[in-house]
Amino acid sequence: MKPFEYVSANNVAQATQALGTERDKAKILAGGTDLLGEMKEYIVSPDRLVNIKTIPNLDKIETDKKSGALRLGALVTLARIFEDKSIAQRYPVLVQAIAVSAMPQIRNAATIGGNLCQRPRCWYYRDERTLCLRKGGDTCYAVAGENQYHAILGGGPCYIVHPSDPAPALVALGASVVITNGAKTREVPLEKFFVLPAQDPHRENILAQNEIITHVVVPPPAPGTRSAYIKERERDSYDWALASAAVVVTPGADKRTIASARVVLGGVAPIPWRAAQAERALVGQALSEQTIAKAAQAALAGAEPLEKNGYKVPLAQAVVRRALSLTMA
Ligand SMILES: Cc1cc2nc3c(=O)[nH]c(=O)nc-3n(C[C@H](O)[C@H](O)[C@H](O)COP(=O)(O)OP(=O)(O)OC[C@H]3O[C@@H](n4cnc5c(N)ncnc54)[C@H](O)[C@@H]3O)c2cc1C
């Protein structure tokens, strides 16, 4: 590992200042479960690590008294969210997604902020010797290579898939992230936080070099809302998603037809992928096996598999079907 300077920040202003403005010169260190692996494998080699775990109050789970929104500090670990009974009751989709994220040892250290900013698991990106498009080269080796785990939606010119499980759940819940550079703070819908490779193949999100996520805010669920997360992976002990689906469905006044629906796919696109056509197929309908089958079909409209990942289309349809079935009363 390349030698680096280590700064423990006492507050947000100190952290953002230590990050500076020169791209990738300094990196934020939270739980370190992703970043330290990247450094050991020479995927990233920052000159400075900015430890944010020393910033007080970023590890709090709170409910906003006025709005009823859940406010998660960026340093809250996945394990704490998983164990929180009130979160499980209000936002089952989030806790179900965390239950299948990594394993207990990782969840004890991994923070929610770090989870949303974790880097892709593409094996070309993670290979020290491969200068792929994402790392500043000019080729995405997945296009003509071993692309069985890659994107079938939203890909090109790079075909990574977003590795986070909590992210699709949080997008389905309409969550936002609070971002600051010390001087300016902005709240951005999580859906708008992620960046497609066509916009910029070198980054996964909109964060500037000197910005950090301080909080994740999840609005209160509307009465009667039901939600579920289903993930398929190769190894059940721990693994990233081959395909996953987060669904959040709210009934109308008649309690029978669906007033609003969010269907978000994981493991199939470079960002948590909102399946707008599936959502349209659900709204105004009663949740029946037929409606669910139509929505699952619609969720993969526009999918463009590469040579070796065509299996992801029926797999993703199946996880959408299963997740929606769980929301049937
Ligand atoms: C073996 C293994 C299996 C895994 N399986 C899964 C899985 O199935 N599902 C899943 O979702 N994840 C999985 N993960 C990923 C894991 O959840 C992430 O590594 C973890 O959540 C990252 O959090 P961290 O606090 O350790 O982040 P770090 O490693 O400290 O940081 C990760 C990245 O986020 C940046 N960062 C951290 N905090 C902030 C912040 N507040 N603001 C801005 N940028 C920030 C860092 O600079 C770095 O680039 C797995 C990881 C491992 C090692």
The ligand as an SDF file (V2000), in Angstrom:
LIG
                    3D

 53 58  0  0  0  0  0  0  0  0999 V2000
  -17.0070   -9.2550    1.6360 C   0  0  0  0  0  0  0  0  0  0  0  0
  -17.9560   -8.1210    1.4100 C   0  0  0  0  0  0  0  0  0  0  0  0
  -19.2560   -8.3780    1.0260 C   0  0  0  0  0  0  0  0  0  0  0  0
  -20.1400   -7.3390    0.8120 C   0  0  0  0  0  0  0  0  0  0  0  0
  -21.4330   -7.5840    0.4080 N   0  0  0  0  0  0  0  0  0  0  0  0
  -22.3040   -6.5580    0.2280 C   0  0  0  0  0  0  0  0  0  0  0  0
  -23.6560   -6.7810   -0.1420 C   0  0  0  0  0  0  0  0  0  0  0  0
  -24.0830   -7.9230   -0.3210 O   0  0  0  0  0  0  0  0  0  0  0  0
  -24.4740   -5.7130   -0.2870 N   0  0  0  0  0  0  0  0  0  0  0  0
  -24.0470   -4.4320   -0.0880 C   0  0  0  0  0  0  0  0  0  0  0  0
  -24.8290   -3.4880   -0.2020 O   0  0  0  0  0  0  0  0  0  0  0  0
  -22.7590   -4.1830    0.2250 N   0  0  0  0  0  0  0  0  0  0  0  0
  -21.8990   -5.2110    0.3900 C   0  0  0  0  0  0  0  0  0  0  0  0
  -20.6030   -4.9590    0.7360 N   0  0  0  0  0  0  0  0  0  0  0  0
  -20.1370   -3.5930    0.7590 C   0  0  0  0  0  0  0  0  0  0  0  0
  -20.2380   -2.9830    2.1250 C   0  0  0  0  0  0  0  0  0  0  0  0
  -21.5860   -2.8290    2.4710 O   0  0  0  0  0  0  0  0  0  0  0  0
  -19.5240   -1.6580    2.0190 C   0  0  0  0  0  0  0  0  0  0  0  0
  -18.1320   -1.9460    1.9350 O   0  0  0  0  0  0  0  0  0  0  0  0
  -19.7760   -0.7580    3.1920 C   0  0  0  0  0  0  0  0  0  0  0  0
  -21.1330   -0.4760    3.3480 O   0  0  0  0  0  0  0  0  0  0  0  0
  -18.9990    0.5240    3.0330 C   0  0  0  0  0  0  0  0  0  0  0  0
  -19.1460    1.2720    4.2110 O   0  0  0  0  0  0  0  0  0  0  0  0
  -17.8630    1.7350    5.0170 P   0  0  0  0  0  0  0  0  0  0  0  0
  -18.3510    2.5740    6.1110 O   0  0  0  0  0  0  0  0  0  0  0  0
  -16.9840    0.5900    5.3900 O   0  0  0  0  0  0  0  0  0  0  0  0
  -17.1930    2.6360    3.8820 O   0  0  0  0  0  0  0  0  0  0  0  0
  -15.6530    2.9040    3.5440 P   0  0  0  0  0  0  0  0  0  0  0  0
  -14.9840    1.6750    3.0700 O   0  0  0  0  0  0  0  0  0  0  0  0
  -15.0100    3.6580    4.6450 O   0  0  0  0  0  0  0  0  0  0  0  0
  -15.8810    3.8990    2.3240 O   0  0  0  0  0  0  0  0  0  0  0  0
  -16.4400    3.4440    1.1070 C   0  0  0  0  0  0  0  0  0  0  0  0
  -16.4360    4.5980    0.1040 C   0  0  0  0  0  0  0  0  0  0  0  0
  -17.3720    5.5940    0.4910 O   0  0  0  0  0  0  0  0  0  0  0  0
  -16.7210    6.8470    0.7320 C   0  0  0  0  0  0  0  0  0  0  0  0
  -17.4250    7.3900    1.8990 N   0  0  0  0  0  0  0  0  0  0  0  0
  -17.5770    6.7880    3.1080 C   0  0  0  0  0  0  0  0  0  0  0  0
  -18.3780    7.5280    3.9000 N   0  0  0  0  0  0  0  0  0  0  0  0
  -18.7280    8.6310    3.1780 C   0  0  0  0  0  0  0  0  0  0  0  0
  -19.5440    9.7660    3.4600 C   0  0  0  0  0  0  0  0  0  0  0  0
  -20.1610    9.9400    4.6330 N   0  0  0  0  0  0  0  0  0  0  0  0
  -19.6900   10.7060    2.4940 N   0  0  0  0  0  0  0  0  0  0  0  0
  -19.0760   10.5340    1.2880 C   0  0  0  0  0  0  0  0  0  0  0  0
  -18.3040    9.4760    0.9560 N   0  0  0  0  0  0  0  0  0  0  0  0
  -18.1350    8.5370    1.8940 C   0  0  0  0  0  0  0  0  0  0  0  0
  -15.2560    6.4990    0.9500 C   0  0  0  0  0  0  0  0  0  0  0  0
  -14.3870    7.5460    0.6120 O   0  0  0  0  0  0  0  0  0  0  0  0
  -15.0940    5.3020    0.0290 C   0  0  0  0  0  0  0  0  0  0  0  0
  -14.8880    5.6990   -1.2980 O   0  0  0  0  0  0  0  0  0  0  0  0
  -19.6980   -5.9940    0.9780 C   0  0  0  0  0  0  0  0  0  0  0  0
  -18.3790   -5.7280    1.3680 C   0  0  0  0  0  0  0  0  0  0  0  0
  -17.5060   -6.7820    1.5800 C   0  0  0  0  0  0  0  0  0  0  0  0
  -16.0890   -6.4600    1.9740 C   0  0  0  0  0  0  0  0  0  0  0  0
  1  2  1  0
  2  3  1  0
  2 52  2  0
  3  4  2  0
  4  5  1  0
  4 50  1  0
  5  6  2  0
  6  7  1  0
  6 13  1  0
  7  8  2  0
  7  9  1  0
  9 10  1  0
 10 11  2  0
 10 12  1  0
 12 13  2  0
 13 14  1  0
 14 15  1  0
 14 50  1  0
 15 16  1  0
 16 17  1  0
 16 18  1  0
 18 19  1  0
 18 20  1  0
 20 21  1  0
 20 22  1  0
 22 23  1  0
 23 24  1  0
 24 25  2  0
 24 26  1  0
 24 27  1  0
 27 28  1  0
 28 29  2  0
 28 30  1  0
 28 31  1  0
 31 32  1  0
 32 33  1  0
 33 34  1  0
 33 48  1  0
 34 35  1  0
 35 36  1  0
 35 46  1  0
 36 37  1  0
 36 45  1  0
 37 38  2  0
 38 39  1  0
 39 40  1  0
 39 45  2  0
 40 41  1  0
 40 42  2  0
 42 43  1  0
 43 44  2  0
 44 45  1  0
 46 47  1  0
 46 48  1  0
 48 49  1  0
 50 51  2  0
 51 52  1  0
 52 53  1  0
M  END
$$$$
